[in-house]
């Protein structure tokens, strides 16, 4: 499982702190420069904090020459509403801005009752409220994506318990604001991997926290 970080900290150092693979997550919110131009990356749309179409499109233009290295681009979404997200997706996916990019649908609450346009997707980005993200409906979406050979990414993973949960599900990548910002959070996951017995009870509690 790869950790995608939106950070100005050196990704090589972050990988050592986490004890696992790290790649860069680019977002219109921070606009950080590319650290390693020849390595894989992904692009988030920033909708969780507030979508800015101008900055999102500028980021895509800036990185267009690196399209073949991109894991996915999170198509603009509406937090906690799968129906509205699918409507937004329909307006964006065929437009010139996203042409040639590997597209990720951001899975939101209510997706279990709707059809997913799998033929248009390279990835699924599991978002939504905490309850939905950690519940059975999101797990079903993850399983379907894996059966169909799509990349699976889970957002907002900031605790050892949630990290372990994603590992058990076999997702391809995760991100977390705390992991991007704080060395101590990255090191806590590394310690979790090195000393699992010390964290076993704590991990089960942390899955639903934060």
C-alpha positions as CSV (number, residue, x, y, z in Angstrom):
1,X,0.0,0.0,0.0
2,X,1.3,3.4,-1.0
3,X,0.9,6.6,1.0
4,X,0.2,9.7,-1.1
5,X,1.3,12.9,0.5
6,X,0.5,16.5,-0.3
7,X,3.6,18.0,1.4
8,X,6.6,20.2,1.1
9,X,8.6,17.7,3.2
10,X,11.0,15.5,1.2
11,X,9.2,12.4,0.1
12,X,12.2,10.2,0.6
13,X,12.4,11.3,4.3
14,X,8.7,10.7,4.6
15,X,9.0,7.2,3.3
16,X,11.7,6.4,5.9
17,X,9.4,7.9,8.7
18,X,6.5,5.8,7.5
19,X,8.4,2.6,6.6
20,X,6.5,2.2,3.3
21,X,6.2,3.5,-0.2
22,X,5.4,7.2,-0.7
23,X,4.3,9.2,-3.7
24,X,3.2,12.8,-4.2
25,X,-0.4,13.9,-4.1
26,X,-0.8,17.2,-5.8
27,X,-3.8,19.4,-4.9
28,X,-5.0,22.9,-6.0
29,X,-5.1,23.8,-2.3
30,X,-1.4,23.9,-1.8
31,X,0.1,23.8,-5.3
32,X,3.4,22.3,-4.1
33,X,6.1,21.9,-6.7
34,X,6.9,18.5,-8.1
35,X,9.7,16.8,-6.1
36,X,10.5,13.9,-8.4
37,X,9.3,14.5,-11.9
38,X,10.0,11.0,-13.2
39,X,8.0,9.3,-10.5
40,X,4.3,8.4,-10.2
41,X,1.8,10.9,-8.6
42,X,-1.9,11.6,-8.2
43,X,-4.1,14.7,-8.3
44,X,-6.9,15.5,-5.8
45,X,-9.4,18.1,-6.5
46,X,-9.6,19.8,-3.1
47,X,-13.3,19.6,-2.8
48,X,-13.3,18.4,0.8
49,X,-12.0,21.8,1.8
50,X,-13.6,23.8,-1.0
51,X,-13.3,23.3,-4.7
52,X,-11.6,26.0,-6.8
53,X,-12.1,25.2,-10.5
54,X,-9.6,27.8,-11.7
55,X,-6.8,26.4,-9.5
56,X,-7.7,22.8,-10.3
57,X,-7.6,23.4,-14.0
58,X,-4.3,25.3,-13.7
59,X,-2.8,22.3,-11.9
60,X,-3.9,19.9,-14.6
61,X,-2.3,22.2,-17.3
62,X,0.9,22.4,-15.3
63,X,1.2,18.6,-15.1
64,X,-0.2,17.7,-18.5
65,X,3.2,16.6,-19.8
66,X,3.3,14.0,-17.0
67,X,0.0,12.3,-17.7
68,X,1.5,8.9,-18.2
69,X,2.9,8.9,-14.7
70,X,-0.4,9.8,-13.0
71,X,-2.2,7.2,-10.9
72,X,-5.5,9.1,-11.0
73,X,-7.2,12.5,-11.0
74,X,-10.1,12.9,-8.6
75,X,-12.9,14.3,-10.6
76,X,-14.7,17.2,-8.8
77,X,-17.2,15.9,-6.3
78,X,-19.8,16.9,-3.7
79,X,-18.9,15.8,-0.2
80,X,-21.3,13.3,1.4
81,X,-23.6,13.1,-1.7
82,X,-23.1,10.4,-4.3
83,X,-26.0,11.5,-6.4
84,X,-24.8,15.1,-6.8
85,X,-21.2,13.8,-7.2
86,X,-22.3,11.6,-10.2
87,X,-24.1,14.6,-11.7
88,X,-20.9,16.7,-11.4
89,X,-18.8,13.8,-12.8
90,X,-21.1,13.7,-15.9
91,X,-20.4,17.3,-16.6
92,X,-16.6,17.0,-16.1
93,X,-15.4,13.7,-17.5
94,X,-15.9,14.4,-21.2
95,X,-14.6,17.9,-21.1
96,X,-11.3,19.0,-22.6
97,X,-9.8,19.7,-19.1
98,X,-9.7,16.1,-18.2
99,X,-9.0,14.6,-21.6
100,X,-6.3,11.9,-21.4
101,X,-6.2,11.8,-17.6
102,X,-6.9,8.6,-15.6
103,X,-10.2,9.4,-13.9
104,X,-11.2,8.6,-10.3
105,X,-14.8,8.8,-9.1
106,X,-14.9,10.0,-5.5
107,X,-17.2,7.6,-3.7
108,X,-19.7,9.4,-1.4
109,X,-22.6,8.5,0.9
110,X,-25.4,6.9,-1.1
111,X,-23.4,5.4,-3.8
112,X,-24.6,1.9,-2.8
113,X,-28.0,2.8,-4.4
114,X,-26.6,4.2,-7.7
115,X,-24.8,2.9,-10.8
116,X,-21.1,3.5,-11.0
117,X,-19.7,4.4,-14.5
118,X,-17.0,1.8,-14.3
119,X,-16.1,2.0,-18.0
120,X,-15.0,5.6,-17.6
121,X,-12.9,5.0,-14.5
122,X,-9.3,4.1,-13.8
123,X,-9.7,4.4,-10.0
124,X,-12.1,4.9,-7.1
125,X,-11.3,7.4,-4.4
126,X,-13.2,6.5,-1.2
127,X,-14.4,9.7,0.4
128,X,-17.6,10.3,2.2
129,X,-18.4,10.7,5.9
130,X,-16.4,8.7,8.4
131,X,-19.4,6.4,9.1
132,X,-19.9,5.6,5.4
133,X,-16.3,5.3,4.6
134,X,-15.7,2.7,7.3
135,X,-19.0,0.8,6.7
136,X,-20.1,-2.1,4.6
137,X,-21.2,0.0,1.5
138,X,-17.8,1.4,1.0
139,X,-16.3,-2.0,1.4
140,X,-18.5,-3.3,-1.3
141,X,-17.4,-0.5,-3.6
142,X,-13.8,-1.3,-2.9
143,X,-14.4,-5.0,-3.6
144,X,-16.1,-4.3,-6.9
145,X,-13.3,-2.0,-8.0
146,X,-10.7,-4.6,-7.2
147,X,-12.6,-7.2,-9.2
148,X,-12.7,-4.9,-12.1
149,X,-9.0,-4.0,-11.8
150,X,-9.4,-0.4,-10.8
151,X,-7.0,1.5,-8.5
152,X,-8.4,2.0,-5.0
153,X,-7.6,5.0,-2.9
154,X,-8.9,5.9,0.5
155,X,-8.8,9.4,1.8
156,X,-8.4,10.8,5.4
157,X,-6.4,8.0,6.9
158,X,-4.5,9.5,9.8
159,X,-4.4,6.9,12.6
160,X,-2.6,3.5,13.0
161,X,-6.0,1.8,13.3
162,X,-7.4,3.2,10.1
163,X,-4.1,2.5,8.3
164,X,-4.3,-1.1,9.3
165,X,-8.0,-1.3,8.3
166,X,-7.0,-0.1,4.8
167,X,-4.2,-2.6,4.6
168,X,-6.6,-5.5,5.5
169,X,-8.9,-4.4,2.6
170,X,-5.9,-4.4,0.2
171,X,-6.4,-0.9,-1.1
172,X,-3.7,0.5,-3.4
173,X,-3.1,3.9,-1.7
174,X,-4.2,6.2,1.1
175,X,-3.8,9.8,2.0
176,X,-4.2,11.9,5.2
177,X,-3.7,15.5,6.0
178,X,-2.1,14.7,9.3
179,X,0.3,12.3,7.6
180,X,1.2,15.0,5.1
181,X,1.8,17.7,7.8
182,X,3.3,16.0,10.8
183,X,6.4,13.9,11.3
184,X,5.1,12.5,14.6
185,X,2.0,11.0,12.8
186,X,4.2,9.4,10.2
187,X,6.4,8.0,12.8
188,X,3.5,6.7,14.8
189,X,2.5,4.5,11.9
190,X,6.0,3.2,11.5
191,X,6.1,2.3,15.2
192,X,2.7,0.6,14.7
193,X,4.3,-1.6,12.0
194,X,7.4,-2.4,14.1
195,X,5.6,-3.2,17.4
196,X,2.1,-4.4,16.5
197,X,1.4,-6.0,19.8
198,X,1.7,-2.7,21.6
199,X,-1.0,-1.2,19.4
200,X,-3.4,-4.1,18.9
201,X,-6.2,-2.8,21.3
202,X,-5.6,0.8,20.3
203,X,-5.9,0.1,16.6
204,X,-9.4,-1.3,16.9
205,X,-10.5,1.8,18.6
206,X,-8.8,4.2,16.2
207,X,-10.6,2.9,13.1
208,X,-13.6,5.0,13.9
209,X,-11.8,7.9,15.6
210,X,-10.9,11.3,13.9
